[in-house]
Amino acid sequence: MEFLNIQLSSITLDSQLNTLRIPPRKEEEQQSNYKELFDYSTLFSDIYRTETSIELLGPPLMNLKSILQNNGGLFINGRDYTHLAKFTDNYRIGKTIIPDIRDAKEIQIHFENEIFTRKIQPNHYDFFKDHNVLVTQQKDNPLEWISYWVRFHVKFHEVDSILLYDNNSISYTTSQLEGLLSSIEGLKKVCVIKWPIPFGPTGGPKSVWDSDFGQHQAWEHALTRFLFQANCAIIGDIDELPAHEDNSSIPSILSAIDEPVLSYKRRQIIEVASCDEYFNLPRLHCYSHLYEKDKSVIAPKYSINPKKIARNSHLLVHQVIGNKVNHSDKIISRHFGNLRMDWRNNNYVPIKLKTIDMFSNELLEDNFIRDCFSQINTSWLK
């Protein structure tokens, strides 16, 4: 098994010295913790080479863009490249693109009265070349959840690599995460990234999704710094398990279709233990397989063929912008309510389970996913 350790060239503004990002959301549309969760200060989350350019990735610059252009600048080898840079704020990320300068090792960012010098990081396309990569961002999910989730994808989707963005977990270290992943047979390539970028506030009382910058940056970062030569990237959360009705793997499906994006619906598995013996045990995906007949389908997720994907794509949470998409009705990704963390309230502990009698709708058994569970070796739990 091969591990990749990488560095980020990030820039965080100082509230005592710099102008900060102004929140886009109206006061009356903000939830109570909006200001606490909003990312005021990340100027760039990373600076790195892509196939043809140098990318400065971060949240949308918004009001900071004019300061960077008019009271600052981008300098490489003493030359001002600000006028050659392309600044874009789209889909909750900010991208500043400079044509690649091959001998450039560092970049200086002038912002108001400060100068930030950062290394231009390399890309790592070769590391994941021709591999099937599982991609996620997570914080403090119990290690047994992560282990089961990875093992499921290794078994059913030919996954042999993982790219994991760890968003400031406090329950364990990066080394402990790597130790867990090193014990999983079938994995060949592992990269765990310490990702300190704030996730940001969710939609709030009026479902205004304009400030959750963190995960959108992670997906852009994954694609443009790591994945362009990968065979397949399955992008999802640790409480999700996709399965095809005839057990076809996602990489095999992507290789057989013309579209670079494979989209599939999700089914909500309710937050109960399927039988009493599971109720007080450490939770796992396989301890629940019930769903409500009338509330089962939720927003889709997707996987991609990075070699085919358009280079100007935007990977969002539930869709990919800028590509043709194959919508499969034969794959369902189960979303396990029993594994949900109370992260929307910035509380990273598992939610409280319900009992079956708390549900008024008709409950059905997902026997297909239960049969999949029987094929996963859980001897590692003992």
Secondary structure, DSSP 8 states (H G I E B T S, - for coil): -EE-------EE--TTTS------S-GGG--TTHHHHS--SEEESEEEE-SSEEEEEES--TTHHHHHHHSEEEEETTEE-GGG-EEEEETTEEEEEEE--TT--EEEEEETTEEEEEE-B---TTTTTT-EEEEEEESS--HHHHHHHHHHHHHHH---EEEEEE-S-SSS-HHHHHHHHHTSTT--EEEEEE---------TTTT-----HHHHHHHHHIIIIIITT-SEEEE--TTEEEEETT---HHHHHHHSS-SEEEEEEEEE-SS-SSGGGTTS---GGG--EEETTS-EEEEEEEE-TTTS-TT-EE-SS-EETS-EEEEEEEEEEEEGGG-EEGGGTEEEE-----GGG--S-EEE-HHHHHHHTTS--GGG-
